[in-house]
């Protein structure tokens, strides 16, 4: 029997935490932070977006109510930290788990907002918040320009996927299939943006 939508969304959330924590470690590793600093950045990346979403929706923060998320974040951070010390990893490797985490978090955040009764536009924004805020915290703590503010599609991919999920659900598509399609779309759009440097027009003042 296939898992229920609630069960699927729970595991999507757990998977997103693991991937974002791993991406946080790989990014922090470029700065040669120690174990504590690296794990702290990974946890902020993994839990930051969902925490802000829950505060905005005035609901219990997800990892406070279920510490499994925190355990997964710390465990993934530790495993990735020691694996990265044992093997030579490409400098941009963190972009792949980051793209997957973006997709999973955006879907989970949108669905969580809909369950709370948020209007469709608010729910889509909550999906974006869930997907990108953790990465912003990670990049700021690493003293890097956040990926979400750079040229290639990031928040735009998350928002497109969140809106796609809402439309698919409104059309009556099974929630599990809708989540799979929306998440896959976000991931592929983000990977394509990285591969072919696809982005929105950048602001350039006249005469600058």
C-alpha positions, 0 to 999 in steps of 0.5 A: 500500500502506498504511503498516505500524503501525510506520511509522504510529506513527513519523509519529504521534510526529513529528507530535505533536512538531511540534504540541506544539512549536507549542503551546509557542511560542504559550503562551510567546509570551503571556509575551513570552519571547525566541527562545531561551527560547521555543524551549527551552520548545517543545522541553521541551513536545515532548520532555518526556513521551516522555523521562519515559516512556522513562526509566520504561520503561528504554529509550533516550530516543527523541530521543537515538536518533533526532535527527530528533525534536529537529530537528522540535521546533526547526524547528517552534518556529522556524517558529511563532515567526516566523509568530506575530510576523508575524500576529495570532493568537487568545490561545487558539489554542495549545489546538488543536495542544495537543489534537492533540499530546495525542492523538497522544502518548497513542496513541504512548506507549501503543503504545510501552509495549505493545511493551516488554511493559508490562501494560495498566494500566501501558501506559495510564499511560505513554500519559498520561505521554507526553501530559501531561508535556510540557504540564506542563513548558511551563506550569510554565516559563511560570509558569502553572497546568498545564492538566492540573490545571484543570477541563476534561478533559485527562489524563482524555481521554488515559487514556480514549483509551489504554484504548480503544486497548488494548481495541481491540487486544485485540479484534483490530482492526487496529493502524492503525485502533485508533490512528486511532480512539483518537487521534480520540477523545482529540482530540474529547473534549478539544476538547468539554471546552474548548468546553463546559467539561466537567471532573471535580468539583473538590475543595472542603473543607467550610467553605472 
